[in-house]
Protein backbone atom coordinates (compact mmCIF):
# COMPACT_ATOMS: atom_id res chain seq x y z
CA UNK A 1 0.00 0.00 0.00
CA UNK A 2 1.34 3.43 -0.92
CA UNK A 3 1.75 6.09 1.74
CA UNK A 4 2.15 9.81 1.19
CA UNK A 5 4.08 12.39 3.17
CA UNK A 6 2.65 15.83 2.47
CA UNK A 7 3.18 19.51 3.18
CA UNK A 8 -0.07 21.41 3.47
CA UNK A 9 -0.11 25.18 2.88
CA UNK A 10 -2.35 26.91 5.42
CA UNK A 11 -3.67 30.45 5.78
CA UNK A 12 -1.06 32.84 7.04
CA UNK A 13 1.72 30.96 5.24
CA UNK A 14 1.99 28.15 7.79
CA UNK A 15 2.99 24.67 6.65
CA UNK A 16 1.64 21.43 8.12
CA UNK A 17 3.45 18.11 7.61
CA UNK A 18 1.66 14.75 7.77
CA UNK A 19 1.27 11.28 6.29
CA UNK A 20 -1.72 9.49 4.79
CA UNK A 21 -2.77 6.73 2.42
CA UNK A 22 -5.39 8.95 0.75
CA UNK A 23 -4.50 12.57 -0.05
CA UNK A 24 -8.04 13.59 -1.05
CA UNK A 25 -9.64 12.19 2.12
CA UNK A 26 -6.96 13.74 4.33
CA UNK A 27 -7.33 17.15 2.69
CA UNK A 28 -11.10 17.02 3.30
CA UNK A 29 -10.46 16.07 6.95
CA UNK A 30 -8.13 19.02 7.37
CA UNK A 31 -10.73 21.32 5.77
CA UNK A 32 -13.31 20.13 8.29
CA UNK A 33 -15.49 18.43 5.68
CA UNK A 34 -14.85 15.02 7.28
CA UNK A 35 -14.02 14.01 10.85
CA UNK A 36 -10.39 13.52 11.78
CA UNK A 37 -8.57 16.74 10.91
CA UNK A 38 -5.64 17.98 12.99
CA UNK A 39 -6.03 20.66 15.66
CA UNK A 40 -3.36 22.73 13.84
CA UNK A 41 -5.45 22.91 10.65
CA UNK A 42 -8.65 23.58 12.58
CA UNK A 43 -7.04 26.86 13.69
CA UNK A 44 -5.24 27.59 10.41
CA UNK A 45 -7.41 26.71 7.42
CA UNK A 46 -5.63 24.69 4.70
CA UNK A 47 -5.32 26.40 1.32
CA UNK A 48 -3.83 23.49 -0.63
CA UNK A 49 -0.96 21.07 -0.87
CA UNK A 50 2.50 22.61 -1.14
CA UNK A 51 4.02 19.22 -2.02
CA UNK A 52 3.66 15.49 -1.44
CA UNK A 53 5.87 12.44 -1.83
CA UNK A 54 4.69 8.86 -2.41
CA UNK A 55 6.56 6.18 -0.46
CA UNK A 56 6.53 2.39 -0.45
CA UNK A 57 5.30 1.96 3.11
CA UNK A 58 4.39 3.66 6.36
CA UNK A 59 7.92 3.42 7.77
CA UNK A 60 9.38 5.40 4.85
CA UNK A 61 6.57 7.96 5.05
CA UNK A 62 7.16 8.39 8.77
CA UNK A 63 10.92 8.85 8.29
CA UNK A 64 10.28 11.48 5.64
CA UNK A 65 7.69 13.22 7.83
CA UNK A 66 10.12 13.32 10.76
CA UNK A 67 12.86 14.89 8.66
CA UNK A 68 10.51 17.47 7.11
CA UNK A 69 9.20 18.46 10.54
CA UNK A 70 12.78 19.13 11.69
CA UNK A 71 13.35 21.68 8.90
CA UNK A 72 12.85 25.40 9.46
CA UNK A 73 10.10 27.15 7.52
CA UNK A 74 12.53 28.56 4.90
CA UNK A 75 14.12 25.12 4.49
CA UNK A 76 10.69 23.55 3.91
CA UNK A 77 9.90 26.17 1.27
CA UNK A 78 13.22 25.45 -0.43
CA UNK A 79 12.49 21.70 -0.43
CA UNK A 80 9.09 22.35 -2.02
CA UNK A 81 10.51 24.59 -4.73
CA UNK A 82 13.33 22.33 -5.90
CA UNK A 83 12.90 20.09 -8.91
CA UNK A 84 15.99 18.09 -7.97
CA UNK A 85 16.11 17.86 -4.17
CA UNK A 86 19.30 19.02 -2.47
CA UNK A 87 18.30 16.95 0.57
CA UNK A 88 19.35 13.42 -0.34
CA UNK A 89 16.75 11.94 2.01
CA UNK A 90 13.92 13.54 -0.01
CA UNK A 91 14.67 10.92 -2.65
CA UNK A 92 13.11 8.34 -0.31
CA UNK A 93 9.81 9.11 -1.96
CA UNK A 94 8.57 9.99 -5.43
CA UNK A 95 7.29 13.55 -5.77
CA UNK A 96 3.57 13.71 -6.53
CA UNK A 97 2.68 15.85 -9.56
CA UNK A 98 0.94 19.23 -9.24
CA UNK A 99 -1.98 17.88 -11.28
CA UNK A 100 -2.49 14.97 -8.88
CA UNK A 101 -2.34 17.33 -5.89
CA UNK A 102 -4.98 19.64 -7.41
CA UNK A 103 -7.23 16.61 -7.99
CA UNK A 104 -6.73 15.59 -4.36
CA UNK A 105 -7.82 19.07 -3.32
CA UNK A 106 -11.02 18.55 -5.29
CA UNK A 107 -10.19 21.07 -8.02
CA UNK A 108 -11.17 20.29 -11.57
CA UNK A 109 -8.37 19.84 -14.09
CA UNK A 110 -7.62 23.16 -15.77
CA UNK A 111 -9.38 25.18 -13.05
CA UNK A 112 -6.21 26.98 -12.01
CA UNK A 113 -5.54 28.06 -15.62
CA UNK A 114 -9.01 29.60 -15.88
CA UNK A 115 -8.55 31.45 -12.60
CA UNK A 116 -5.41 33.22 -13.86
CA UNK A 117 -6.89 34.41 -17.16
CA UNK A 118 -8.05 38.08 -17.28
N, CA and C atoms as an extended XYZ file, in Angstrom:
354
Properties=species:S:1:pos:R:3:atomname:S:1:resname:S:1:resid:I:1 pbc="F F F"
N         0.843       -1.172        0.000 N   UNK     1
C         0.000        0.000        0.000 CA  UNK     1
C         0.890        1.237        0.000 C   UNK     1
N         0.568        2.186       -0.838 N   UNK     2
C         1.335        3.430       -0.917 CA  UNK     2
C         0.952        4.369        0.228 C   UNK     2
N         1.942        5.047        0.742 N   UNK     3
C         1.747        6.091        1.743 CA  UNK     3
C         2.282        7.390        1.181 C   UNK     3
N         1.724        8.487        1.635 N   UNK     4
C         2.145        9.811        1.194 CA  UNK     4
C         2.584       10.636        2.394 C   UNK     4
N         3.666       11.363        2.219 N   UNK     5
C         4.075       12.392        3.168 CA  UNK     5
C         3.776       13.705        2.462 C   UNK     5
N         3.085       14.614        3.145 N   UNK     6
C         2.651       15.832        2.472 CA  UNK     6
C         2.950       17.073        3.303 C   UNK     6
N         3.073       18.188        2.586 N   UNK     7
C         3.179       19.515        3.180 CA  UNK     7
C         1.927       20.264        2.757 C   UNK     7
N         1.175       20.712        3.724 N   UNK     8
C        -0.065       21.412        3.471 CA  UNK     8
C         0.149       22.899        3.714 C   UNK     8
N        -0.206       23.726        2.735 N   UNK     9
C        -0.109       25.175        2.876 CA  UNK     9
C        -1.381       25.662        3.573 C   UNK     9
N        -1.206       26.403        4.660 N   UNK    10
C        -2.346       26.905        5.423 CA  UNK    10
C        -2.396       28.429        5.355 C   UNK    10
N        -3.537       28.989        5.734 N   UNK    11
C        -3.669       30.447        5.775 CA  UNK    11
C        -2.582       31.030        6.657 C   UNK    11
N        -2.111       32.193        6.283 N   UNK    12
C        -1.063       32.843        7.044 CA  UNK    12
C         0.317       32.350        6.678 C   UNK    12
N         0.425       31.455        5.686 N   UNK    13
C         1.717       30.964        5.235 CA  UNK    13
C         2.274       29.808        6.034 C   UNK    13
N         1.515       29.296        6.998 N   UNK    14
C         1.985       28.153        7.791 CA  UNK    14
C         2.006       26.891        6.943 C   UNK    14
N         2.898       25.966        7.312 N   UNK    15
C         2.987       24.669        6.652 CA  UNK    15
C         2.727       23.572        7.671 C   UNK    15
N         1.940       22.581        7.273 N   UNK    16
C         1.641       21.428        8.119 CA  UNK    16
C         2.190       20.192        7.424 C   UNK    16
N         2.869       19.338        8.158 N   UNK    17
C         3.447       18.114        7.608 CA  UNK    17
C         2.694       16.915        8.173 C   UNK    17
N         2.349       15.955        7.312 N   UNK    18
C         1.664       14.753        7.772 CA  UNK    18
C         1.837       13.602        6.805 C   UNK    18
N         1.266       12.451        7.172 N   UNK    19
C         1.274       11.275        6.289 CA  UNK    19
C        -0.151       10.750        6.154 C   UNK    19
N        -0.402       10.059        5.052 N   UNK    20
C        -1.722        9.489        4.790 CA  UNK    20
C        -1.621        8.426        3.701 C   UNK    20
N        -2.674        7.651        3.550 N   UNK    21
C        -2.774        6.728        2.424 CA  UNK    21
C        -3.696        7.287        1.345 C   UNK    21
N        -4.414        8.370        1.668 N   UNK    22
C        -5.388        8.951        0.749 CA  UNK    22
C        -5.331       10.475        0.859 C   UNK    22
N        -4.679       11.119       -0.103 N   UNK    23
C        -4.503       12.573       -0.055 CA  UNK    23
C        -5.831       13.324       -0.085 C   UNK    23
N        -6.751       12.885       -0.920 N   UNK    24
C        -8.039       13.588       -1.050 CA  UNK    24
C        -8.828       13.532        0.268 C   UNK    24
N        -8.920       12.337        0.855 N   UNK    25
C        -9.640       12.194        2.122 CA  UNK    25
C        -8.989       13.039        3.209 C   UNK    25
N        -7.660       12.997        3.279 N   UNK    26
C        -6.961       13.736        4.333 CA  UNK    26
C        -7.138       15.236        4.164 C   UNK    26
N        -7.113       15.717        2.929 N   UNK    27
C        -7.332       17.147        2.691 CA  UNK    27
C        -8.729       17.544        3.166 C   UNK    27
N        -9.726       16.728        2.872 N   UNK    28
C       -11.096       17.017        3.302 CA  UNK    28
C       -11.208       16.981        4.829 C   UNK    28
N       -10.465       16.089        5.482 N   UNK    29
C       -10.459       16.068        6.948 CA  UNK    29
C        -9.859       17.363        7.492 C   UNK    29
N        -8.757       17.786        6.919 N   UNK    30
C        -8.130       19.024        7.373 CA  UNK    30
C        -9.021       20.233        7.127 C   UNK    30
N        -9.809       20.214        6.073 N   UNK    31
C       -10.725       21.325        5.769 CA  UNK    31
C       -11.974       21.303        6.650 C   UNK    31
N       -12.150       20.242        7.419 N   UNK    32
C       -13.310       20.135        8.289 CA  UNK    32
C       -14.530       19.532        7.617 C   UNK    32
N       -14.373       19.042        6.398 N   UNK    33
C       -15.491       18.428        5.676 CA  UNK    33
C       -15.763       17.016        6.170 C   UNK    33
N       -14.741       16.353        6.699 N   UNK    34
C       -14.851       15.015        7.279 CA  UNK    34
C       -14.218       15.045        8.663 C   UNK    34
N       -14.630       14.117        9.523 N   UNK    35
C       -14.019       14.013       10.850 CA  UNK    35
C       -12.568       13.575       10.730 C   UNK    35
N       -11.748       14.027       11.696 N   UNK    36
C       -10.388       13.520       11.775 CA  UNK    36
C        -9.295       14.496       11.414 C   UNK    36
N        -9.606       15.760       11.219 N   UNK    37
C        -8.572       16.742       10.914 CA  UNK    37
C        -7.724       17.058       12.136 C   UNK    37
N        -6.557       17.617       11.909 N   UNK    38
C        -5.644       17.980       12.992 CA  UNK    38
C        -6.066       19.289       13.656 C   UNK    38
N        -5.739       19.436       14.920 N   UNK    39
C        -6.031       20.664       15.658 CA  UNK    39
C        -5.350       21.867       14.985 C   UNK    39
N        -4.120       21.665       14.507 N   UNK    40
C        -3.363       22.727       13.841 CA  UNK    40
C        -4.153       23.312       12.675 C   UNK    40
N        -4.730       22.435       11.832 N   UNK    41
C        -5.449       22.915       10.654 CA  UNK    41
C        -6.862       23.389       10.990 C   UNK    41
N        -7.359       23.044       12.158 N   UNK    42
C        -8.653       23.582       12.583 CA  UNK    42
C        -8.505       25.074       12.894 C   UNK    42
N        -7.319       25.461       13.345 N   UNK    43
C        -7.045       26.858       13.693 CA  UNK    43
C        -6.468       27.652       12.527 C   UNK    43
N        -5.865       26.965       11.574 N   UNK    44
C        -5.239       27.594       10.412 CA  UNK    44
C        -5.743       26.865        9.170 C   UNK    44
N        -6.747       27.403        8.531 N   UNK    45
C        -7.409       26.711        7.421 CA  UNK    45
C        -6.445       26.354        6.288 C   UNK    45
N        -6.481       25.103        5.817 N   UNK    46
C        -5.632       24.693        4.699 CA  UNK    46
C        -6.062       25.368        3.400 C   UNK    46
N        -5.080       25.778        2.626 N   UNK    47
C        -5.319       26.399        1.321 CA  UNK    47
C        -5.131       25.356        0.220 C   UNK    47
N        -4.117       24.511        0.363 N   UNK    48
C        -3.826       23.486       -0.630 CA  UNK    48
C        -2.531       22.782       -0.279 C   UNK    48
N        -2.203       21.794       -1.083 N   UNK    49
C        -0.956       21.070       -0.871 CA  UNK    49
C         0.206       21.885       -1.424 C   UNK    49
N         1.271       22.003       -0.648 N   UNK    50
C         2.505       22.614       -1.137 CA  UNK    50
C         3.316       21.563       -1.884 C   UNK    50
N         3.302       20.327       -1.384 N   UNK    51
C         4.019       19.219       -2.024 CA  UNK    51
C         3.610       17.920       -1.348 C   UNK    51
N         3.895       16.816       -2.025 N   UNK    52
C         3.664       15.488       -1.441 CA  UNK    52
C         4.612       14.510       -2.106 C   UNK    52
N         4.978       13.488       -1.346 N   UNK    53
C         5.865       12.438       -1.828 CA  UNK    53
C         5.208       11.098       -1.560 C   UNK    53
N         5.215       10.219       -2.556 N   UNK    54
C         4.688        8.865       -2.406 CA  UNK    54
C         5.824        7.954       -1.966 C   UNK    54
N         5.555        7.126       -0.961 N   UNK    55
C         6.556        6.184       -0.458 CA  UNK    55
C         6.007        4.760       -0.517 C   UNK    55
N         6.900        3.802       -0.352 N   UNK    56
C         6.535        2.387       -0.446 CA  UNK    56
C         5.691        1.910        0.731 C   UNK    56
N         5.997        2.447        1.925 N   UNK    57
C         5.302        1.961        3.109 CA  UNK    57
C         5.246        3.040        4.193 C   UNK    57
N         4.580        2.705        5.274 N   UNK    58
C         4.395        3.657        6.363 CA  UNK    58
C         5.710        4.055        7.017 C   UNK    58
N         6.631        3.122        7.136 N   UNK    59
C         7.918        3.418        7.770 CA  UNK    59
C         8.667        4.500        6.990 C   UNK    59
N         8.712        4.388        5.665 N   UNK    60
C         9.378        5.397        4.850 CA  UNK    60
C         8.667        6.742        4.958 C   UNK    60
N         7.340        6.722        4.932 N   UNK    61
C         6.566        7.961        5.049 CA  UNK    61
C         6.824        8.639        6.388 C   UNK    61
N         6.906        7.852        7.438 N   UNK    62
C         7.158        8.394        8.775 CA  UNK    62
C         8.560        8.978        8.878 C   UNK    62
N         9.539        8.312        8.285 N   UNK    63
C        10.916        8.847        8.289 CA  UNK    63
C        10.974       10.186        7.557 C   UNK    63
N        10.308       10.247        6.419 N   UNK    64
C        10.281       11.484        5.641 CA  UNK    64
C         9.559       12.591        6.409 C   UNK    64
N         8.441       12.251        7.030 N   UNK    65
C         7.688       13.221        7.828 CA  UNK    65
C         8.563       13.773        8.961 C   UNK    65
N         9.257       12.904        9.659 N   UNK    66
C        10.118       13.317       10.764 CA  UNK    66
C        11.173       14.311       10.287 C   UNK    66
N        11.809       14.007        9.167 N   UNK    67
C        12.856       14.894        8.662 CA  UNK    67
C        12.288       16.226        8.191 C   UNK    67
N        11.136       16.214        7.548 N   UNK    68
C        10.513       17.465        7.114 CA  UNK    68
C        10.126       18.330        8.310 C   UNK    68
N         9.612       17.709        9.357 N   UNK    69
C         9.203       18.464       10.541 CA  UNK    69
C        10.398       19.125       11.229 C   UNK    69
N        11.588       18.578       11.061 N   UNK    70
C        12.779       19.134       11.693 CA  UNK    70
C        13.346       20.330       10.924 C   UNK    70
N        12.865       20.553        9.692 N   UNK    71
C        13.350       21.680        8.902 CA  UNK    71
C        12.711       22.990        9.372 C   UNK    71
N        13.429       24.078        9.195 N   UNK    72
C        12.852       25.398        9.459 CA  UNK    72
C        11.867       25.723        8.334 C   UNK    72
N        11.069       26.747        8.539 N   UNK    73
C        10.096       27.153        7.525 CA  UNK    73
C        10.782       27.472        6.180 C   UNK    73
N        11.854       28.285        6.174 N   UNK    74
C        12.530       28.561        4.898 CA  UNK    74
C        13.107       27.302        4.237 C   UNK    74
N        13.590       26.367        5.042 N   UNK    75
C        14.119       25.120        4.487 CA  UNK    75
C        13.003       24.280        3.863 C   UNK    75
N        11.831       24.277        4.484 N   UNK    76
C        10.690       23.547        3.910 CA  UNK    76
C        10.297       24.162        2.575 C   UNK    76
N        10.252       25.494        2.527 N   UNK    77
C         9.904       26.168        1.272 CA  UNK    77
C        10.921       25.855        0.180 C   UNK    77
N        12.190       25.799        0.547 N   UNK    78
C        13.223       25.453       -0.428 CA  UNK    78
C        13.020       24.024       -0.929 C   UNK    78
N        12.716       23.101       -0.041 N   UNK    79
C        12.493       21.703       -0.428 CA  UNK    79
C        11.309       21.582       -1.384 C   UNK    79
N        10.280       22.381       -1.155 N   UNK    80
C         9.094       22.350       -2.019 CA  UNK    80
C         9.417       22.895       -3.404 C   UNK    80
N        10.239       23.928       -3.465 N   UNK    81
C        10.513       24.595       -4.734 CA  UNK    81
C        11.533       23.917       -5.621 C   UNK    81
N        12.270       22.964       -5.123 N   UNK    82
C        13.327       22.332       -5.900 CA  UNK    82
C        12.817       21.198       -6.775 C   UNK    82
N        13.239       21.214       -8.021 N   UNK    83
C        12.905       20.094       -8.914 CA  UNK    83
C        13.784       18.891       -8.585 C   UNK    83
N        15.050       19.137       -8.362 N   UNK    84
C        15.991       18.088       -7.965 CA  UNK    84
C        16.383       18.362       -6.519 C   UNK    84
N        15.915       17.549       -5.585 N   UNK    85
C        16.111       17.856       -4.168 CA  UNK    85
C        17.583       17.890       -3.749 C   UNK    85
N        17.938       18.930       -2.995 N   UNK    86
C        19.301       19.019       -2.468 CA  UNK    86
C        19.427       18.163       -1.203 C   UNK    86
N        18.289       17.864       -0.567 N   UNK    87
C        18.297       16.952        0.573 CA  UNK    87
C        18.218       15.534        0.036 C   UNK    87
N        19.286       14.783        0.196 N   UNK    88
C        19.349       13.420       -0.339 CA  UNK    88
C        18.194       12.558        0.167 C   UNK    88
N        17.807       12.755        1.423 N   UNK    89
C        16.748       11.937        2.012 CA  UNK    89
C        15.379       12.199        1.397 C   UNK    89
N        15.201       13.310        0.662 N   UNK    90
C        13.919       13.542       -0.012 CA  UNK    90
C        13.706       12.551       -1.155 C   UNK    90
N        14.785       11.907       -1.576 N   UNK    91
C        14.675       10.917       -2.653 CA  UNK    91
C        14.089        9.599       -2.162 C   UNK    91
N        13.785        9.525       -0.859 N   UNK    92
C        13.115        8.342       -0.306 CA  UNK    92
C        11.804        8.117       -1.051 C   UNK    92
N        11.107        9.209       -1.318 N   UNK    93
C         9.806        9.111       -1.964 CA  UNK    93
C         9.829        9.685       -3.365 C   UNK    93
N         8.755        9.448       -4.096 N   UNK    94
C         8.572        9.987       -5.434 CA  UNK    94
C         7.648       11.188       -5.333 C   UNK    94
N         8.082       12.321       -5.853 N   UNK    95
C         7.289       13.555       -5.770 CA  UNK    95
C         5.978       13.390       -6.538 C   UNK    95
N         4.888       13.767       -5.915 N   UNK    96
C         3.565       13.708       -6.527 CA  UNK    96
C         3.402       14.934       -7.422 C   UNK    96
N         2.819       14.758       -8.603 N   UNK    97
C         2.680       15.854       -9.557 CA  UNK    97
C         1.690       16.907       -9.068 C   UNK    97
N         1.862       18.137       -9.571 N   UNK    98
C         0.944       19.230       -9.240 CA  UNK    98
C        -0.490       18.876       -9.639 C   UNK    98
N        -0.646       18.258      -10.791 N   UNK    99
C        -1.977       17.880      -11.278 CA  UNK    99
C        -2.663       16.918      -10.305 C   UNK    99
N        -1.924       15.931       -9.824 N   UNK   100
C        -2.485       14.966       -8.879 CA  UNK   100
C        -2.854       15.646       -7.556 C   UNK   100
N        -2.028       16.605       -7.129 N   UNK   101
C        -2.337       17.326       -5.886 CA  UNK   101
C        -3.604       18.169       -6.045 C   UNK   101
N        -3.772       18.824       -7.178 N   UNK   102
C        -4.981       19.637       -7.407 CA  UNK   102
C        -6.227       18.744       -7.425 C   UNK   102
N        -6.095       17.548       -8.012 N   UNK   103
C        -7.232       16.609       -7.992 CA  UNK   103
C        -7.553       16.204       -6.560 C   UNK   103
N        -6.526       15.971       -5.756 N   UNK   104
C        -6.729       15.585       -4.355 CA  UNK   104
C        -7.417       16.700       -3.571 C   UNK   104
N        -7.169       17.937       -3.972 N   UNK   105
C        -7.820       19.074       -3.320 CA  UNK   105
C        -9.263       19.247       -3.789 C   UNK   105
N        -9.655       18.477       -4.796 N   UNK   106
C       -11.023       18.553       -5.290 CA  UNK   106
C       -11.201       19.560       -6.405 C   UNK   106
N       -10.109       20.124       -6.915 N   UNK   107
C       -10.192       21.073       -8.018 CA  UNK   107
C       -10.302       20.316       -9.322 C   UNK   107
N       -11.055       20.889      -10.250 N   UNK   108
C       -11.173       20.289      -11.569 CA  UNK   108
C        -9.897       20.552      -12.349 C   UNK   108
N        -9.538       19.637      -13.254 N   UNK   109
C        -8.367       19.842      -14.089 CA  UNK   109
C        -8.581       21.105      -14.915 C   UNK   109
N        -7.547       21.939      -14.994 N   UNK   110
C        -7.622       23.163      -15.775 CA  UNK   110
C        -8.237       24.332      -15.018 C   UNK   110
N        -8.741       24.103      -13.809 N   UNK   111
C        -9.382       25.181      -13.047 CA  UNK   111
C        -8.399       26.292      -12.730 C   UNK   111
N        -7.176       25.952      -12.379 N   UNK   112
C        -6.206       26.980      -12.015 CA  UNK   112
C        -5.857       27.841      -13.232 C   UNK   112
N        -5.842       27.286      -14.431 N   UNK   113
C        -5.542       28.063      -15.620 CA  UNK   113
C        -6.654       29.070      -15.888 C   UNK   113
N        -7.896       28.675      -15.681 N   UNK   114
C        -9.011       29.595      -15.879 CA  UNK   114
C        -8.995       30.729      -14.869 C   UNK   114
N        -8.564       30.434      -13.640 N   UNK   115
C        -8.549       31.449      -12.604 CA  UNK   115
C        -7.530       32.547      -12.897 C   UNK   115
N        -6.455       32.227      -13.610 N   UNK   116
C        -5.413       33.224      -13.856 CA  UNK   116
C        -5.656       34.032      -15.117 C   UNK   116
N        -6.611       33.644      -15.957 N   UNK   117
C        -6.893       34.407      -17.163 CA  UNK   117
C        -7.622       35.690      -16.801 C   UNK   117
N        -7.369       36.794      -17.574 N   UNK   118
C        -8.046       38.083      -17.279 CA  UNK   118
C        -9.534       38.025      -17.562 C   UNK   118
